[in-house]
Amino acid sequence: MHPGWVDTPGVEVGIPTFYRRMRKHLRSVDEGADTIVWLCTSHPAPEPGRFYLDRIPRKSEVLPQTRHKDTDREALWRLCEALTA
């Protein structure tokens, strides 16, 4: 999920020019937390494996170079298993 651009110290310090220009348009912390809280408390759960913004499933692969390959997913899963075994 993506919280949207939220008015946090991390945004203020990490990307100060963006923060100064966009401060009036940033979401509150509560607004940023809404989707993740909704996902964690929804019964039954929304569509698993989807990318959510504002409680709506969105595209996660906008550009061709951001598309995931099955071999990459499998390699990541094997790495996670190895690190947590």
Biopython code that builds the backbone (N, CA, C, O; Angstrom):
import numpy as np
from Bio.PDB.StructureBuilder import StructureBuilder

atoms = [
    (1, "MET", "N", (0.841, -1.173, 0.000)),
    (1, "MET", "CA", (0.000, 0.000, 0.000)),
    (1, "MET", "C", (0.881, 1.228, 0.000)),
    (1, "MET", "O", (2.057, 1.170, 0.359)),
    (2, "HIS", "N", (0.308, 2.319, -0.400)),
    (2, "HIS", "CA", (1.013, 3.600, -0.368)),
    (2, "HIS", "C", (0.174, 4.561, 0.450)),
    (2, "HIS", "O", (-1.026, 4.686, 0.209)),
    (3, "PRO", "N", (0.780, 5.245, 1.414)),
    (3, "PRO", "CA", (0.011, 6.157, 2.255)),
    (3, "PRO", "C", (-0.300, 7.491, 1.583)),
    (3, "PRO", "O", (-1.027, 8.314, 2.139)),
    (4, "GLY", "N", (0.248, 7.703, 0.395)),
    (4, "GLY", "CA", (0.171, 9.040, -0.187)),
    (4, "GLY", "C", (1.283, 9.884, 0.428)),
    (4, "GLY", "O", (2.026, 9.397, 1.280)),
    (5, "TRP", "N", (1.403, 11.110, 0.020)),
    (5, "TRP", "CA", (2.430, 11.984, 0.589)),
    (5, "TRP", "C", (1.905, 12.569, 1.886)),
    (5, "TRP", "O", (0.922, 13.310, 1.896)),
    (6, "VAL", "N", (2.580, 12.224, 2.992)),
    (6, "VAL", "CA", (2.117, 12.563, 4.332)),
    (6, "VAL", "C", (3.074, 13.567, 4.975)),
    (6, "VAL", "O", (4.289, 13.492, 4.794)),
    (7, "ASP", "N", (2.510, 14.492, 5.715)),
    (7, "ASP", "CA", (3.284, 15.521, 6.420)),
    (7, "ASP", "C", (3.960, 14.887, 7.634)),
    (7, "ASP", "O", (3.401, 14.865, 8.731)),
    (8, "THR", "N", (5.165, 14.375, 7.419)),
    (8, "THR", "CA", (5.933, 13.738, 8.485)),
    (8, "THR", "C", (7.323, 14.360, 8.541)),
    (8, "THR", "O", (7.763, 14.977, 7.571)),
    (9, "PRO", "N", (8.020, 14.205, 9.667)),
    (9, "PRO", "CA", (9.391, 14.696, 9.744)),
    (9, "PRO", "C", (10.298, 14.058, 8.686)),
    (9, "PRO", "O", (11.232, 14.700, 8.204)),
    (10, "GLY", "N", (10.031, 12.816, 8.330)),
    (10, "GLY", "CA", (10.842, 12.145, 7.311)),
    (10, "GLY", "C", (10.756, 12.838, 5.963)),
    (10, "GLY", "O", (11.763, 12.981, 5.271)),
    (11, "VAL", "N", (9.562, 13.267, 5.587)),
    (11, "VAL", "CA", (9.387, 13.989, 4.323)),
    (11, "VAL", "C", (10.022, 15.376, 4.439)),
    (11, "VAL", "O", (10.700, 15.836, 3.520)),
    (12, "GLU", "N", (9.798, 16.026, 5.560)),
    (12, "GLU", "CA", (10.336, 17.381, 5.758)),
    (12, "GLU", "C", (11.864, 17.399, 5.697)),
    (12, "GLU", "O", (12.451, 18.278, 5.065)),
    (13, "VAL", "N", (12.496, 16.447, 6.342)),
    (13, "VAL", "CA", (13.958, 16.407, 6.393)),
    (13, "VAL", "C", (14.551, 15.732, 5.156)),
    (13, "VAL", "O", (15.571, 16.173, 4.627)),
    (14, "GLY", "N", (13.902, 14.661, 4.704)),
    (14, "GLY", "CA", (14.448, 13.866, 3.606)),
    (14, "GLY", "C", (14.342, 14.515, 2.234)),
    (14, "GLY", "O", (15.239, 14.373, 1.403)),
    (15, "ILE", "N", (13.251, 15.223, 2.001)),
    (15, "ILE", "CA", (13.066, 15.903, 0.706)),
    (15, "ILE", "C", (12.544, 17.322, 0.973)),
    (15, "ILE", "O", (11.385, 17.635, 0.697)),
    (16, "PRO", "N", (13.427, 18.172, 1.515)),
    (16, "PRO", "CA", (12.999, 19.493, 1.983)),
    (16, "PRO", "C", (12.409, 20.404, 0.908)),
    (16, "PRO", "O", (11.459, 21.135, 1.187)),
    (17, "THR", "N", (12.941, 20.379, -0.302)),
    (17, "THR", "CA", (12.392, 21.245, -1.356)),
    (17, "THR", "C", (10.971, 20.820, -1.693)),
    (17, "THR", "O", (10.076, 21.656, -1.811)),
    (18, "PHE", "N", (10.772, 19.525, -1.847)),
    (18, "PHE", "CA", (9.429, 18.999, -2.087)),
    (18, "PHE", "C", (8.506, 19.413, -0.947)),
    (18, "PHE", "O", (7.390, 19.875, -1.183)),
    (19, "TYR", "N", (8.970, 19.249, 0.281)),
    (19, "TYR", "CA", (8.155, 19.580, 1.446)),
    (19, "TYR", "C", (7.734, 21.051, 1.436)),
    (19, "TYR", "O", (6.563, 21.368, 1.648)),
    (20, "ARG", "N", (8.676, 21.932, 1.193)),
    (20, "ARG", "CA", (8.360, 23.369, 1.192)),
    (20, "ARG", "C", (7.321, 23.710, 0.120)),
    (20, "ARG", "O", (6.421, 24.516, 0.353)),
    (21, "ARG", "N", (7.454, 23.098, -1.038)),
    (21, "ARG", "CA", (6.538, 23.403, -2.139)),
    (21, "ARG", "C", (5.167, 22.736, -1.979)),
    (21, "ARG", "O", (4.156, 23.279, -2.423)),
    (22, "MET", "N", (5.136, 21.580, -1.357)),
    (22, "MET", "CA", (3.895, 20.792, -1.311)),
    (22, "MET", "C", (3.241, 20.738, 0.068)),
    (22, "MET", "O", (2.190, 20.116, 0.224)),
    (23, "ARG", "N", (3.835, 21.369, 1.055)),
    (23, "ARG", "CA", (3.381, 21.270, 2.448)),
    (23, "ARG", "C", (1.864, 21.435, 2.587)),
    (23, "ARG", "O", (1.232, 20.692, 3.338)),
    (24, "LYS", "N", (1.283, 22.384, 1.883)),
    (24, "LYS", "CA", (-0.154, 22.650, 2.008)),
    (24, "LYS", "C", (-1.016, 21.521, 1.444)),
    (24, "LYS", "O", (-2.208, 21.442, 1.742)),
    (25, "HIS", "N", (-0.420, 20.653, 0.637)),
    (25, "HIS", "CA", (-1.169, 19.582, -0.010)),
    (25, "HIS", "C", (-0.913, 18.206, 0.600)),
    (25, "HIS", "O", (-1.520, 17.220, 0.182)),
    (26, "LEU", "N", (-0.023, 18.136, 1.579)),
    (26, "LEU", "CA", (0.307, 16.843, 2.178)),
    (26, "LEU", "C", (-0.831, 16.353, 3.069)),
    (26, "LEU", "O", (-1.587, 17.144, 3.634)),
    (27, "ARG", "N", (-0.931, 15.056, 3.179)),
    (27, "ARG", "CA", (-1.951, 14.437, 4.022)),
    (27, "ARG", "C", (-1.533, 14.489, 5.484)),
    (27, "ARG", "O", (-0.352, 14.593, 5.814)),
    (28, "SER", "N", (-2.534, 14.413, 6.345)),
    (28, "SER", "CA", (-2.246, 14.277, 7.775)),
    (28, "SER", "C", (-1.768, 12.840, 8.031)),
    (28, "SER", "O", (-1.922, 11.963, 7.181)),
    (29, "VAL", "N", (-1.198, 12.623, 9.192)),
    (29, "VAL", "CA", (-0.756, 11.275, 9.559)),
    (29, "VAL", "C", (-1.957, 10.322, 9.592)),
    (29, "VAL", "O", (-1.849, 9.177, 9.153)),
    (30, "ASP", "N", (-3.080, 10.782, 10.100)),
    (30, "ASP", "CA", (-4.283, 9.932, 10.142)),
    (30, "ASP", "C", (-4.739, 9.562, 8.732)),
    (30, "ASP", "O", (-5.101, 8.413, 8.480)),
    (31, "GLU", "N", (-4.723, 10.517, 7.823)),
    (31, "GLU", "CA", (-5.110, 10.227, 6.436)),
    (31, "GLU", "C", (-4.146, 9.231, 5.807)),
    (31, "GLU", "O", (-4.565, 8.334, 5.076)),
    (32, "GLY", "N", (-2.846, 9.389, 6.092)),
    (32, "GLY", "CA", (-1.859, 8.466, 5.547)),
    (32, "GLY", "C", (-2.009, 7.057, 6.087)),
    (32, "GLY", "O", (-1.722, 6.086, 5.387)),
    (33, "ALA", "N", (-2.458, 6.941, 7.325)),
    (33, "ALA", "CA", (-2.597, 5.631, 7.963)),
    (33, "ALA", "C", (-3.901, 4.929, 7.588)),
    (33, "ALA", "O", (-4.038, 3.728, 7.819)),
    (34, "ASP", "N", (-4.839, 5.644, 7.024)),
    (34, "ASP", "CA", (-6.175, 5.094, 6.790)),
    (34, "ASP", "C", (-6.166, 3.775, 6.017)),
    (34, "ASP", "O", (-6.790, 2.806, 6.450)),
    (35, "THR", "N", (-5.475, 3.723, 4.892)),
    (35, "THR", "CA", (-5.537, 2.515, 4.054)),
    (35, "THR", "C", (-4.899, 1.319, 4.739)),
    (35, "THR", "O", (-5.442, 0.216, 4.664)),
    (36, "ILE", "N", (-3.762, 1.502, 5.405)),
    (36, "ILE", "CA", (-3.121, 0.350, 6.048)),
    (36, "ILE", "C", (-3.964, -0.161, 7.210)),
    (36, "ILE", "O", (-4.049, -1.371, 7.422)),
    (37, "VAL", "N", (-4.588, 0.738, 7.964)),
    (37, "VAL", "CA", (-5.472, 0.308, 9.053)),
    (37, "VAL", "C", (-6.671, -0.443, 8.475)),
    (37, "VAL", "O", (-7.074, -1.483, 8.996)),
    (38, "TRP", "N", (-7.230, 0.092, 7.403)),
    (38, "TRP", "CA", (-8.361, -0.559, 6.740)),
    (38, "TRP", "C", (-7.975, -1.956, 6.259)),
    (38, "TRP", "O", (-8.724, -2.913, 6.457)),
    (39, "LEU", "N", (-6.797, -2.073, 5.623)),
    (39, "LEU", "CA", (-6.357, -3.382, 5.139)),
    (39, "LEU", "C", (-6.174, -4.369, 6.286)),
    (39, "LEU", "O", (-6.539, -5.539, 6.168)),
    (40, "CYS", "N", (-5.611, -3.902, 7.390)),
    (40, "CYS", "CA", (-5.334, -4.786, 8.530)),
    (40, "CYS", "C", (-6.594, -5.215, 9.272)),
    (40, "CYS", "O", (-6.595, -6.245, 9.946)),
    (41, "THR", "N", (-7.652, -4.444, 9.156)),
    (41, "THR", "CA", (-8.853, -4.743, 9.937)),
    (41, "THR", "C", (-10.033, -5.210, 9.089)),
    (41, "THR", "O", (-11.110, -5.474, 9.624)),
    (42, "SER", "N", (-9.846, -5.315, 7.787)),
    (42, "SER", "CA", (-10.946, -5.747, 6.916)),
    (42, "SER", "C", (-11.148, -7.252, 7.004)),
    (42, "SER", "O", (-10.194, -8.026, 6.928)),
    (43, "HIS", "N", (-12.395, -7.653, 7.163)),
    (43, "HIS", "CA", (-12.752, -9.069, 7.195)),
    (43, "HIS", "C", (-13.981, -9.254, 6.334)),
    (43, "HIS", "O", (-15.018, -8.680, 6.667)),
    (44, "PRO", "N", (-13.945, -10.004, 5.266)),
    (44, "PRO", "CA", (-12.740, -10.655, 4.764)),
    (44, "PRO", "C", (-11.769, -9.635, 4.178)),
    (44, "PRO", "O", (-12.131, -8.503, 3.857)),
    (45, "ALA", "N", (-10.535, -10.079, 4.053)),
    (45, "ALA", "CA", (-9.490, -9.209, 3.520)),
    (45, "ALA", "C", (-9.791, -8.841, 2.071)),
    (45, "ALA", "O", (-10.361, -9.642, 1.332)),
    (46, "PRO", "N", (-9.407, -7.623, 1.661)),
    (46, "PRO", "CA", (-9.521, -7.260, 0.244)),
    (46, "PRO", "C", (-8.640, -8.178, -0.607)),
    (46, "PRO", "O", (-7.988, -9.082, -0.083)),
    (47, "GLU", "N", (-8.625, -7.950, -1.876)),
    (47, "GLU", "CA", (-7.843, -8.802, -2.783)),
    (47, "GLU", "C", (-6.379, -8.855, -2.350)),
    (47, "GLU", "O", (-5.696, -7.832, -2.371)),
    (48, "PRO", "N", (-5.892, -10.025, -1.962)),
    (48, "PRO", "CA", (-4.496, -10.135, -1.542)),
    (48, "PRO", "C", (-3.539, -9.926, -2.716)),
    (48, "PRO", "O", (-3.868, -10.233, -3.862)),
    (49, "GLY", "N", (-2.367, -9.406, -2.419)),
    (49, "GLY", "CA", (-1.333, -9.227, -3.434)),
    (49, "GLY", "C", (-1.493, -7.980, -4.275)),
    (49, "GLY", "O", (-0.697, -7.748, -5.185)),
    (50, "ARG", "N", (-2.496, -7.176, -3.998)),
    (50, "ARG", "CA", (-2.726, -5.954, -4.768)),
    (50, "ARG", "C", (-2.041, -4.769, -4.096)),
    (50, "ARG", "O", (-1.720, -4.825, -2.909)),
    (51, "PHE", "N", (-1.820, -3.712, -4.843)),
    (51, "PHE", "CA", (-1.221, -2.472, -4.365)),
    (51, "PHE", "C", (-2.353, -1.481, -4.133)),
    (51, "PHE", "O", (-3.103, -1.174, -5.060)),
    (52, "TYR", "N", (-2.488, -0.977, -2.910)),
    (52, "TYR", "CA", (-3.606, -0.118, -2.555)),
    (52, "TYR", "C", (-3.176, 1.315, -2.279)),
    (52, "TYR", "O", (-2.119, 1.564, -1.700)),
    (53, "LEU", "N", (-4.014, 2.246, -2.702)),
    (53, "LEU", "CA", (-3.906, 3.667, -2.364)),
    (53, "LEU", "C", (-5.332, 4.157, -2.181)),
    (53, "LEU", "O", (-6.178, 3.953, -3.051)),
    (54, "ASP", "N", (-5.598, 4.794, -1.070)),
    (54, "ASP", "CA", (-6.949, 5.285, -0.756)),
    (54, "ASP", "C", (-7.992, 4.171, -0.821)),
    (54, "ASP", "O", (-9.096, 4.357, -1.332)),
    (55, "ARG", "N", (-7.611, 3.009, -0.291)),
    (55, "ARG", "CA", (-8.489, 1.830, -0.213)),
    (55, "ARG", "C", (-8.885, 1.265, -1.574)),
    (55, "ARG", "O", (-9.816, 0.465, -1.663)),
    (56, "ILE", "N", (-8.201, 1.664, -2.612)),
    (56, "ILE", "CA", (-8.520, 1.209, -3.967)),
    (56, "ILE", "C", (-7.310, 0.477, -4.537)),
    (56, "ILE", "O", (-6.195, 0.994, -4.466)),
    (57, "PRO", "N", (-7.507, -0.737, -5.112)),
    (57, "PRO", "CA", (-6.379, -1.406, -5.752)),
    (57, "PRO", "C", (-5.917, -0.588, -6.969)),
    (57, "PRO", "O", (-6.731, -0.148, -7.780)),
    (58, "ARG", "N", (-4.623, -0.399, -7.076)),
    (58, "ARG", "CA", (-4.043, 0.392, -8.170)),
    (58, "ARG", "C", (-3.027, -0.451, -8.930)),
    (58, "ARG", "O", (-2.602, -1.510, -8.469)),
    (59, "LYS", "N", (-2.649, 0.044, -10.103)),
    (59, "LYS", "CA", (-1.572, -0.593, -10.863)),
    (59, "LYS", "C", (-0.269, -0.432, -10.083)),
    (59, "LYS", "O", (0.003, 0.635, -9.532)),
    (60, "SER", "N", (0.512, -1.467, -10.042)),
    (60, "SER", "CA", (1.820, -1.368, -9.385)),
    (60, "SER", "C", (2.948, -1.337, -10.411)),
    (60, "SER", "O", (4.101, -1.081, -10.064)),
    (61, "GLU", "N", (2.622, -1.594, -11.647)),
    (61, "GLU", "CA", (3.624, -1.634, -12.704)),
    (61, "GLU", "C", (3.209, -0.658, -13.799)),
    (61, "GLU", "O", (2.511, -1.029, -14.742)),
    (62, "VAL", "N", (3.641, 0.583, -13.666)),
    (62, "VAL", "CA", (3.236, 1.616, -14.607)),
    (62, "VAL", "C", (4.142, 1.632, -15.833)),
    (62, "VAL", "O", (3.672, 1.779, -16.961)),
    (63, "LEU", "N", (5.433, 1.481, -15.605)),
    (63, "LEU", "CA", (6.412, 1.487, -16.691)),
    (63, "LEU", "C", (6.892, 0.065, -16.967)),
    (63, "LEU", "O", (6.959, -0.749, -16.045)),
    (64, "PRO", "N", (7.228, -0.250, -18.224)),
    (64, "PRO", "CA", (7.668, -1.615, -18.540)),
    (64, "PRO", "C", (8.832, -2.093, -17.668)),
    (64, "PRO", "O", (8.880, -3.262, -17.286)),
    (65, "GLN", "N", (9.764, -1.199, -17.353)),
    (65, "GLN", "CA", (10.937, -1.625, -16.571)),
    (65, "GLN", "C", (10.608, -1.882, -15.098)),
    (65, "GLN", "O", (11.457, -2.375, -14.355)),
    (66, "THR", "N", (9.384, -1.553, -14.668)),
    (66, "THR", "CA", (9.008, -1.839, -13.280)),
    (66, "THR", "C", (8.230, -3.137, -13.138)),
    (66, "THR", "O", (7.847, -3.510, -12.029)),
    (67, "ARG", "N", (7.997, -3.820, -14.230)),
    (67, "ARG", "CA", (7.263, -5.086, -14.156)),
    (67, "ARG", "C", (8.098, -6.143, -13.456)),
    (67, "ARG", "O", (9.308, -6.237, -13.660)),
    (68, "HIS", "N", (7.436, -6.934, -12.632)),
    (68, "HIS", "CA", (8.114, -8.006, -11.912)),
    (68, "HIS", "C", (8.168, -9.261, -12.774)),
    (68, "HIS", "O", (7.228, -9.567, -13.508)),
    (69, "LYS", "N", (9.258, -9.967, -12.675)),
    (69, "LYS", "CA", (9.405, -11.241, -13.376)),
    (69, "LYS", "C", (9.192, -12.368, -12.370)),
    (69, "LYS", "O", (9.560, -12.246, -11.202)),
    (70, "ASP", "N", (8.602, -13.452, -12.825)),
    (70, "ASP", "CA", (8.391, -14.590, -11.940)),
    (70, "ASP", "C", (9.701, -15.084, -11.356)),
    (70, "ASP", "O", (9.741, -15.484, -10.193)),
    (71, "THR", "N", (10.772, -15.067, -12.136)),
    (71, "THR", "CA", (12.071, -15.530, -11.628)),
    (71, "THR", "C", (12.576, -14.630, -10.499)),
    (71, "THR", "O", (13.203, -15.107, -9.554)),
    (72, "ASP", "N", (12.300, -13.328, -10.602)),
    (72, "ASP", "CA", (12.693, -12.408, -9.521)),
    (72, "ASP", "C", (11.894, -12.687, -8.254)),
    (72, "ASP", "O", (12.448, -12.686, -7.154)),
    (73, "ARG", "N", (10.595, -12.924, -8.405)),
    (73, "ARG", "CA", (9.754, -13.235, -7.245)),
    (73, "ARG", "C", (10.240, -14.512, -6.556)),
    (73, "ARG", "O", (10.349, -14.573, -5.331)),
    (74, "GLU", "N", (10.527, -15.519, -7.367)),
    (74, "GLU", "CA", (10.985, -16.794, -6.811)),
    (74, "GLU", "C", (12.322, -16.635, -6.101)),
    (74, "GLU", "O", (12.531, -17.217, -5.036)),
    (75, "ALA", "N", (13.221, -15.858, -6.675)),
    (75, "ALA", "CA", (14.533, -15.632, -6.055)),
    (75, "ALA", "C", (14.382, -14.883, -4.731)),
    (75, "ALA", "O", (15.058, -15.205, -3.754)),
    (76, "LEU", "N", (13.502, -13.890, -4.698)),
    (76, "LEU", "CA", (13.264, -13.150, -3.461)),
    (76, "LEU", "C", (12.664, -14.057, -2.401)),
    (76, "LEU", "O", (13.049, -13.994, -1.233)),
    (77, "TRP", "N", (11.723, -14.899, -2.802)),
    (77, "TRP", "CA", (11.109, -15.814, -1.846)),
    (77, "TRP", "C", (12.151, -16.775, -1.270)),
    (77, "TRP", "O", (12.173, -17.017, -0.064)),
    (78, "ARG", "N", (13.009, -17.321, -2.130)),
    (78, "ARG", "CA", (14.067, -18.228, -1.654)),
    (78, "ARG", "C", (14.998, -17.510, -0.685)),
    (78, "ARG", "O", (15.406, -18.087, 0.323)),
    (79, "LEU", "N", (15.337, -16.264, -0.979)),
    (79, "LEU", "CA", (16.205, -15.483, -0.098)),
    (79, "LEU", "C", (15.520, -15.268, 1.260)),
    (79, "LEU", "O", (16.148, -15.427, 2.306)),
    (80, "CYS", "N", (14.246, -14.909, 1.238)),
    (80, "CYS", "CA", (13.504, -14.710, 2.498)),
    (80, "CYS", "C", (13.465, -15.991, 3.305)),
    (80, "CYS", "O", (13.650, -15.966, 4.521)),
    (81, "GLU", "N", (13.229, -17.105, 2.645)),
    (81, "GLU", "CA", (13.225, -18.394, 3.352)),
    (81, "GLU", "C", (14.586, -18.676, 3.974)),
    (81, "GLU", "O", (14.675, -19.120, 5.119)),
    (82, "ALA", "N", (15.644, -18.415, 3.210)),
    (82, "ALA", "CA", (17.001, -18.692, 3.712)),
    (82, "ALA", "C", (17.343, -17.799, 4.904)),
    (82, "ALA", "O", (17.989, -18.242, 5.854)),
    (83, "LEU", "N", (16.912, -16.557, 4.850)),
    (83, "LEU", "CA", (17.232, -15.626, 5.936)),
    (83, "LEU", "C", (16.395, -15.844, 7.181)),
    (83, "LEU", "O", (16.781, -15.412, 8.267)),
    (84, "THR", "N", (15.259, -16.504, 7.044)),
    (84, "THR", "CA", (14.368, -16.680, 8.201)),
    (84, "THR", "C", (14.258, -18.133, 8.658)),
    (84, "THR", "O", (13.533, -18.428, 9.609)),
    (85, "ALA", "N", (14.961, -19.032, 8.001)),
    (85, "ALA", "CA", (14.845, -20.450, 8.322)),
    (85, "ALA", "C", (15.388, -20.782, 9.696)),
    (85, "ALA", "O", (15.359, -21.941, 10.108)),
]
sb = StructureBuilder()
sb.init_structure("model")
sb.init_model(0)
sb.init_chain("A")
sb.init_seg("    ")
for serial, (resi, resn, name, xyz) in enumerate(atoms, 1):
    if name == "N":
        sb.init_residue(resn, " ", resi, " ")
    sb.init_atom(name, np.array(xyz, "f"), 0.0, 1.0, " ", f" {name:<3s}", serial, name[0])
structure = sb.get_structure()
